Amino acid sequence: EAQVTQNPRYLITVTGKKLTVTCSQNMNHEYMSWYRQDPGLGLRQIYYSMNVEVTDKGDVPEGYKVSRKEKRNFPLILESPSPNQTSLYFCASRVMGGNTGELFFGEGSRLTVL
Amino acid sequence: AQSVTQPDIHITVSEGASLELRCNYSYGATPYLFWYVQSPGQGLQLLLKYFSGDTLVQGIKGFEAEFKRSQSSFNLRKPSVHWSDAAEYFCAVGAESNYQLIWGAGTKLIIKP
């Protein structure tokens, strides 16, 4: 089954404790992206990657890091989480070809930073 | 500035009634338009998209949307809603040549029995 898998789905942590949210897709997609979803703000892009070893900032990259060492994986790293990073995070992927392709989303990771 | 506006934060409709969710956009290039649905506890799923051609597009789950260039709108419709349609709906716009999408804030659809 074609899917984007995120882990963990739920996480409560404390300020400053490094964490990683993993994302893996099995569709051989070149493009992967991370979003955060906050009430009233819709989805905001954090980082995206157009291929292995190619990553770029989205609209709200501060406080986040990503890496793309393999095509299927695109982890999101919070080196020193703060309460304003409490949010619902989505990983998504698509084939290359600009916006003509459908974005496939993971089920989301709800993060709470105390 | 480029933006997508979904004027209704919440909409409540009775099961079996018709539905229209509004989406207005401001975009400098030829827009590619999308509606995605997020069911509770799930990720987003593409309902339909408009690139060119017929301005009335059909999607999954019985949804359709109409592109009106003069009004910069891409409203989503369904003739008769089912309880399973309760979800949050997002409109998004982008250009063909890039990968960035501008998202609306979402409209939460509540179905009354």
Boltz contact constraints between the chains, C-beta under 6 A:
constraints:
  - contact:
      token1: [A, 31]
      token2: [B, 99]
      max_distance: 6.0
  - contact:
      token1: [A, 40]
      token2: [B, 105]
      max_distance: 6.0
  - contact:
      token1: [A, 42]
      token2: [B, 103]
      max_distance: 6.0
  - contact:
      token1: [A, 42]
      token2: [B, 104]
      max_distance: 6.0
  - contact:
      token1: [A, 42]
      token2: [B, 105]
      max_distance: 6.0
  - contact:
      token1: [A, 42]
      token2: [B, 106]
      max_distance: 6.0
  - contact:
      token1: [A, 43]
      token2: [B, 103]
      max_distance: 6.0
  - contact:
      token1: [A, 90]
      token2: [B, 43]
      max_distance: 6.0
  - contact:
      token1: [A, 98]
      token2: [B, 96]
      max_distance: 6.0
  - contact:
      token1: [A, 98]
      token2: [B, 97]
      max_distance: 6.0
  - contact:
      token1: [A, 98]
      token2: [B, 98]
      max_distance: 6.0
  - contact:
      token1: [A, 99]
      token2: [B, 32]
      max_distance: 6.0
  - contact:
      token1: [A, 99]
      token2: [B, 94]
      max_distance: 6.0
  - contact:
      token1: [A, 99]
      token2: [B, 96]
      max_distance: 6.0
  - contact:
      token1: [A, 102]
      token2: [B, 46]
      max_distance: 6.0
  - contact:
      token1: [A, 105]
      token2: [B, 43]
      max_distance: 6.0
  - contact:
      token1: [A, 105]
      token2: [B, 44]
      max_distance: 6.0
  - contact:
      token1: [A, 106]
      token2: [B, 43]
      max_distance: 6.0
  - contact:
      token1: [A, 107]
      token2: [B, 42]
      max_distance: 6.0
  - contact:
      token1: [A, 107]
      token2: [B, 43]
      max_distance: 6.0
  - contact:
      token1: [A, 108]
      token2: [B, 43]
      max_distance: 6.0
